[in-house]
Amino acid sequence: MSDRRPLMPKATAVWLVENTGLSFDQIAEFCGLHPLEVKGIADGDVAQGIKGLDPVTSGQLTREEIERAEKDQNHKLKLAESKVELPASAQSRKGPRYTPVSRRHDRPNAVLWLMRNHPELKDSQLMRLVGTTKPTITQIRDRTHWNSPNLTPQDPVTLGLCSQIDLDAEVKKAARRLERERKESEKGMEKAGTLLATAETTAPAAATTTAEIIVPKAAEAAPEETPEEEQRRVLEKLKGMSSEKKDEAEEE
């Protein structure tokens, strides 16, 4: 798209849709709109009540340029050279966009639609798109808005509160932010997995002492006697008993 745009883009698009055979893409390219917006104008869903502006009468287009574009669908319309040099105005506007008085009652419905269909958008983005305030957004989200029971989600593009190009740009910006946050969280988790606990890194080195457990040895079993050894032991015992009896008899 070129940087130069007609003075009243939507009014010019309305006139081109109604009075020419240009394609939606050609009109969108020339007026700086989204093709879906131009299609919505043709269907009567967008720019209702806007009177068409003839770009030929206003000197922004020539009849020959329109005829050339009608014959060639790939031809891009070009603004006619202005006879008066206008100083370039620096567009450094900040804050919510201006919303016509007739459309201000539709802003809560547009905010509700954006919250349901694009929850990734931040409050500041909603303020830029719809031209509302942060307290209003908070009330709609918390369902404390004075007209909360009667709110119905409505597309802000259809309501004429913002353009499809602006909405797409904000959605892409939010998607890039979410992707960036996701990558940062993944990096944080990877780093956290390699760290040791504080108690392990700051605790003094403990003296390593090993205790040896001595298992008591099992008592050795007495060896079994052979029949000869048993007989010899019995005889010695009998001899000892007989000698003791003799000693007792001598003492008497």
Secondary structure, 3 states (H helix, E strand, C coil): CCCCCCCCHHHHHHHHHHHCCCCHHHHHHHHCCCHHHHHHHHHCCCCCCCCCCCCCCCCCCCHHHHHHHHHCCCCCCCCCCCCCCCCCCCCCCCCCCCCCHHHHHHHHHHHHHHHHHCCCCCHHHHHHHHCCCHHHHHHHHHCCCCCHHHCCCCCHHHHCCCCHHHHHHHHHHHHHHHHHHHHHHHHHHHHHHHCCCHHHHHCCCCCCCCCCCCCCCCCCCCCCCCHHHHHHHHHHHHHHHHHHHHHHHHHC
